[in-house]
Amino acid sequence: METNNYEETVEETTETPEVVEETTEEPTEESEEETTEVDWEARALKAERAIEKSKKKAKDTPKREESTNDAVLSRLETRGVMEADDQNYVLRFAKDNNINPVDALTDVIVIDRLKANNLARTSVEATPKSNNRANTVQNEVDVAVKKFEKDGTLPDGNPVLTSKILKRLSNRG
């Protein structure tokens, strides 16, 4: 019992500057409650220090999951995510939800987004880009020059076009 009073005195003097009198009486219920409170306070302070220390340590060490290395990208490619924009979406989704990128492929949102992107790509690929029947406007003078070179005829009833054809031919030769 005396050791409890001594320990109690040491704890209280280290935390508060108040002077505590030593008593040789048996501790009452109040002193037991005070001891419990001091223990909780000490444990809380110790826990707060440990949390702050771990936060500092976590900030100092780089996270291995955040770096997009070739291994993660190759895992995504083996699971059918070949396009760069799809891979970026999966990686962002995984980072936002704090999950593994491979596990993100099982999420309904990611599956729907990848299907929508794939559908958009296939429809864009199916649209013809250019052909020989393009609806571009050809220059009337160029068409007439080609016709003159082919069969030697000039347009009838259009003296302005005829003069432009002759100028173009004279500039070539």
C-alpha positions in Angstrom: 0.0 0.0 0.0 2.8 2.4 0.7 4.3 1.8 -2.7 1.0 2.9 -4.3 1.1 6.1 -2.4 4.7 6.7 -3.4 3.9 5.9 -7.1 0.8 8.1 -6.9 2.9 11.0 -5.6 5.6 10.6 -8.3 3.0 10.5 -11.0 1.2 13.6 -9.8 4.3 15.6 -9.2 5.6 14.9 -12.7 2.4 16.0 -14.4 1.4 18.8 -12.2 3.5 21.2 -10.2 1.2 20.9 -7.1 2.7 19.4 -4.0 0.9 16.3 -2.8 1.1 15.2 0.8 2.0 11.6 1.5 -0.5 9.8 3.6 0.0 6.5 5.3 -3.7 5.8 5.5 -5.3 3.2 3.4 -6.5 4.6 0.0 -10.1 5.5 -0.1 -12.4 5.2 -3.1 -11.5 8.7 -4.2 -7.8 8.0 -4.4 -8.5 4.9 -6.5 -10.5 7.0 -9.0 -7.8 9.6 -9.2 -5.3 6.8 -9.9 -7.5 5.5 -12.6 -7.8 8.9 -14.1 -4.1 9.5 -14.1 -3.6 6.1 -15.8 -6.1 7.0 -18.5 -4.5 10.4 -19.0 -1.1 8.9 -19.3 -2.2 6.2 -21.7 -4.0 8.8 -23.8 -0.9 11.0 -24.0 1.2 8.0 -24.9 -1.2 6.9 -27.6 -1.3 10.5 -29.0 2.5 10.5 -29.2 2.5 7.1 -30.9 -0.1 8.3 -33.5 1.9 11.5 -34.2 5.1 9.4 -34.6 3.4 7.0 -37.0 2.0 9.9 -39.0 5.4 11.4 -39.4 6.9 8.1 -40.4 4.2 7.5 -42.9 4.8 10.8 -44.5 8.5 10.2 -44.8 8.3 6.7 -46.4 7.1 6.7 -50.0 4.1 4.5 -50.7 4.8 1.6 -52.9 1.2 1.3 -54.2 1.1 4.8 -55.5 3.8 4.3 -58.0 2.4 2.9 -61.3 5.1 0.5 -62.2 5.2 -2.0 -65.1 4.1 -4.9 -62.9 0.7 -3.3 -62.2 0.2 -2.3 -65.8 1.1 -5.7 -67.0 -1.4 -7.2 -64.5 -4.1 -4.9 -65.9 -3.1 -5.9 -69.5 -3.4 -9.6 -68.7 -6.9 -9.0 -67.5 -7.9 -7.2 -70.7 -7.3 -3.6 -69.9 -5.2 -2.6 -72.9 -6.0 1.0 -73.5 -4.0 3.7 -71.6 -7.1 5.8 -70.7 -8.8 2.6 -69.2 -5.6 1.8 -67.2 -5.5 5.4 -65.9 -9.1 5.2 -64.9 -8.7 1.9 -63.0 -5.6 3.2 -61.3 -7.3 6.4 -60.2 -10.4 4.5 -59.0 -8.2 2.1 -57.0 -6.3 5.0 -55.4 -9.5 6.9 -54.5 -11.0 3.8 -52.9 -7.7 2.5 -51.3 -7.9 -0.8 -53.0 -5.6 -2.9 -55.3 -6.0 -2.0 -59.0 -6.6 -5.7 -59.8 -9.4 -5.8 -57.2 -10.9 -2.6 -58.7 -11.6 -4.6 -61.9 -14.3 -6.5 -60.1 -16.2 -3.3 -59.1 -19.4 -2.7 -61.0 -18.7 1.0 -61.6 -15.3 0.1 -63.2 -16.8 -2.7 -65.3 -19.5 -0.4 -66.7 -17.0 2.4 -67.4 -14.7 0.0 -69.3 -17.6 -1.4 -71.3 -18.7 2.1 -72.2 -15.2 3.1 -73.3 -14.9 0.0 -75.4 -18.2 0.6 -77.1 -17.2 4.2 -77.9 -13.9 3.0 -79.3 -15.5 0.4 -81.5 -18.0 2.8 -82.9 -15.3 5.4 -83.7 -13.2 2.7 -85.4 -16.2 1.6 -87.4 -16.8 5.1 -88.8 -15.0 5.6 -92.1 -12.4 8.3 -92.0 -11.7 8.9 -95.7 -12.4 7.4 -99.0 -12.1 8.3 -102.7 -15.7 9.5 -102.7 -15.2 12.3 -100.3 -17.6 15.2 -100.6 -14.9 17.8 -100.9 -15.5 20.6 -103.3 -13.1 20.6 -106.2 -11.9 23.7 -107.8 -13.7 24.4 -111.1 -10.6 25.5 -112.8 -8.7 22.4 -111.8 -11.4 20.1 -113.1 -11.6 22.0 -116.4 -7.7 21.9 -116.8 -7.8 18.1 -116.3 -10.6 17.8 -118.8 -8.7 19.9 -121.4 -5.5 17.8 -120.9 -7.5 14.6 -121.2 -9.5 15.3 -124.4 -8.6 18.9 -125.4 -12.0 20.5 -125.0 -12.7 23.9 -123.5 -16.0 24.8 -121.8 -18.5 26.5 -124.1 -20.2 29.7 -123.1 -17.9 30.6 -120.2 -15.1 33.0 -121.4 -13.9 33.7 -117.8 -13.3 30.0 -117.1 -11.6 29.6 -120.5 -9.2 32.4 -119.7 -8.4 30.9 -116.3 -7.7 27.6 -117.9 -5.4 29.1 -120.5 -3.5 31.1 -117.8 -3.0 28.0 -115.7 -1.7 26.1 -118.7 0.7 28.9 -119.7 2.1 29.0 -116.2 2.9 25.3 -116.2 4.8 25.3 -119.5 
